[in-house]
Amino acid sequence: MSAGAWVMLFVGAIILWGGTAYFVSIAMKGKGFS
Amino acid sequence: MEKKRETWSWRGAFVFAVIGSAVGLGNAWRFPYVVAQNGGGAFFIPYLFALLTAGIPLMMLEFGIGHKYLGAPPIAYGRAKKDAEMVGWWGVGAAFVIITYYGVVMAWAINYLYHAFTLAWGTDTTSFFLFDFLKLSDGPGILGSLNMPILAAYVIGWILICWIIYSGVKGLGKVVMVTATLPVVILIILALRGLTLNGAMAGLDYYLSPNFAALGNVKVWMAAYGQVFFSLSLGMAVLIAYASYLPKDAEISNNVFIASLADAGIAFLAGFAIFSTVGYMAAERGTTVAEVAGGGGIGLAFFVYPQAINLLPGATFFGILFFLLLVTLAVDSQFSLVEGIVGSVMDKWNMKRGTALACVAIPGFLIGLVYVTSGGLYWLDIIDKFVNSYGLVAVGLAQCIVVGWIIGPDKIREHVNALSEIKVGKWFDFFIKYLTPVVLIYILISSLITDLKVPYEGYPGWALNVGWAMVVLLPVGSFLLSKLKTSKETEAAYSEETNISA
């Protein structure tokens, strides 16, 4: 895989999967989940 | 007697339901191709931009409207502003058009799940799909007879959908736990399997390699906005209806961020499952990934992927897994759309769930029979094209105009902020008033120019006119429905629950 493809892989993973995990972690401490 | 509005049993049920509604065949199959056809990894830049500037603001708008005004789209908009009810019905109408053909795609997936046990599609999967399975006629003018195996699965699918909807919002909460998580689990298994195959890296290179020159191409930006719009179920009545079932003190903004990013994240994951396998297929055949992956659309899931499955060790197992994935994706998208329409009918005329379901499901089922015929694929293609390119975008634009310029986006923002873990800034007002509508107008005009210049897929003019007629009839029918009287009980229940005037 090209270097550019690796960069896009990490950017996509951090923003989309990391972003989802970040907001889920906020929700887990908030109302409705506890 | 006053009816208390149904609510989700817990917050997770709502989040799962929204993700389940948003994640459909478009994520698992359309997204990877759209990425590949529009500059590979560079597509993510306009895609993320579209997600932030249209996807998240419009989802916030729909959640806010549904929750603030406690109703399915027509009632919620009617309560926000008397003459705005039509906008709600417009989205409901678009959703109704979609359920008529989505039921048939679900029936294809059910049939293919059955065929996967014997890999019945053989080696010439295109011919199997078009001629052995669909018994495709020579054009949209020749409908032919009903296709019995598809009809049987179509009936089973509708019975399943009706059973889920009839069980109510609490029942939906349990179903979505399975239908929203199972596709993700299956995608992870398929992606892990794909990544271990010979040639997988070439497939991923095709999927992710950036082509920055594509950023200057207007079509790439249009594709990005289109993908975000349709993938998040915007303008389809679903999100407003679902949000109306949230408890009064429910969180809104963080749910929007979770649902929108999860939807995009699952599409991103689907790309790994699809392209690693396509890369393997190219290596096995000694051809290029571009050649194997060329083209796009729903039909390809039924002839390209079976070819890839044939080449996999353990083909039967992965065939069953893949088509189980398609069935679950189709089911959760279909019942969310039906629920949005049923909720609207229940709210407007204070109907019982079963009666409203019958009013929606029976005509939906009967109209959908057109797509079960030998000419059905042509009509599915035409109607899907027109409802996606014009119906949903027009609803999104109408929502921006009504909320941005008539109701006031600040009202929705303040409502959301009063309840939410993450405060929404004034950027929301700017997007809803200016940025998002300008982009949607641009997309509508560009699509119109393209379609008037070149007939879509070379279909005859009279057949395309059916699509145009549907586009025009949606707002006209919505206007007429909005003029019908809303039940007194619905209005009384609202006053009782909110103690405020609309």
Interface residues (C-beta under 8 A of the other chain):
Chain A: M1 S2 G4 A5 W6 V7 M8 L9 V11 G12 A13 I15 L16 W17 G19 T20 F23 V24 I26 A27 G30 K31 G32 F33
Chain B: W10 R11 G12 V15 G40 G41 A42 F44 L48 M201 L204 D205 Y207 L208 S209 P210 D249 A250 E251 N254 N255 F257 I258 L261 A262 A264 G265 F268 E421 I422
